[in-house]
C-alpha cells in the first residue's frame, strides 16, 4: 500500500509499505478486495498516516517495530474506510460484525477456533436455538457455521505450516484437530494437497524469493 502525504514545506512524499507472503487467514480478506483500491482522505479519517510520516523522519531504536505496527493500524483504517463507503460490496463477515447473534458467533470462532465447537454449543453461547443459529448464520455469511469454522482452521494451519517448525500433529491440536490424520484429511479436501506438501511448497517459495539454496 502507498499513500501520499503533504509535508510542511508544501511538497509531497510517497509512503510505501508491503506485506510479504500473504497467509492463509488473509485469503478471505484479499478475495473481497479489488486489485487496486483508492481511498480519498475524506473517506478515511485516520491519524495513522501522519504518525507514519513522523516516525520515518526519526532515526531511533525500535523504529522498525513501531513502523510495522503503524502500518497494521493504517491498513485497518483504510480497509474500514473502503468497506464503509456507499456502494462498496463489503464481505458478509464484515457486514455482520454488529449482528448480536452472527457477529457474536463469528468472534467466538475467530478467538477460539480450537474449541470443540458444535452448532449446538455455538448456539448456546449465542443465546439462540441450534436451528435459529444455523439458519441465520448461513443466510448472513453464505455458508454454515461448521463449514466456516473448517475454513478458518485450515487457514490457520496453513499459516502455521508456513511460519513455524511445529510438527503437523502439534499444529493439528492448535487449530482444533485431534491428530495429524484428522488435519490432513480436512486440509487435503479443501486445498488439494497435504499439510506436508504445503509446507514444502512454502519453504521452496521462501528460498526462491531470498535467493538461498
Rosetta blueprint (number, residue, H / E / L):
1 X L
2 X E
3 X E
4 X E
5 X E
6 X E
7 X L
8 X L
9 X L
10 X L
11 X L
12 X E
13 X E
14 X E
15 X E
16 X E
17 X L
18 X L
19 X L
20 X L
21 X L
22 X L
23 X L
24 X H
25 X H
26 X H
27 X H
28 X H
29 X H
30 X H
31 X H
32 X L
33 X L
34 X L
35 X L
36 X L
37 X L
38 X L
39 X L
40 X L
41 X H
42 X H
43 X H
44 X L
45 X L
46 X L
47 X L
48 X H
49 X H
50 X H
51 X H
52 X H
53 X H
54 X H
55 X H
56 X H
57 X L
58 X L
59 X L
60 X L
61 X L
62 X L
63 X H
64 X H
65 X H
66 X H
67 X H
68 X H
69 X H
70 X H
71 X H
72 X H
73 X H
74 X H
75 X H
76 X H
77 X H
78 X H
79 X H
80 X H
81 X H
82 X H
83 X H
84 X L
85 X L
86 X L
87 X L
88 X L
89 X L
90 X L
91 X L
92 X H
93 X H
94 X H
95 X H
96 X L
97 X L
98 X L
99 X L
100 X L
101 X L
102 X H
103 X H
104 X H
105 X H
106 X H
107 X H
108 X H
109 X H
110 X H
111 X H
112 X L
113 X L
114 X L
115 X L
116 X L
117 X L
118 X L
119 X H
120 X H
121 X H
122 X H
123 X H
124 X H
125 X H
126 X H
127 X L
128 X L
129 X L
130 X H
131 X H
132 X H
133 X H
134 X H
135 X H
136 X H
137 X H
138 X H
139 X H
140 X H
141 X H
142 X L
143 X L
144 X L
145 X H
146 X H
147 X H
148 X H
149 X H
150 X H
151 X H
152 X H
153 X H
154 X H
155 X H
156 X H
157 X H
158 X H
159 X H
160 X H
161 X H
162 X H
163 X H
164 X L
165 X L
166 X L
167 X L
168 X H
169 X H
170 X H
171 X H
172 X H
173 X H
174 X H
175 X L
176 X L
177 X L
178 X L
179 X L
180 X H
181 X H
182 X H
183 X H
184 X H
185 X H
186 X H
187 X H
188 X H
189 X H
190 X H
191 X H
192 X L
193 X L
194 X L
195 X H
196 X H
197 X H
198 X H
199 X H
200 X H
201 X H
202 X H
203 X H
204 X H
205 X H
206 X H
207 X H
208 X H
209 X H
210 X H
211 X L
212 X L
213 X L
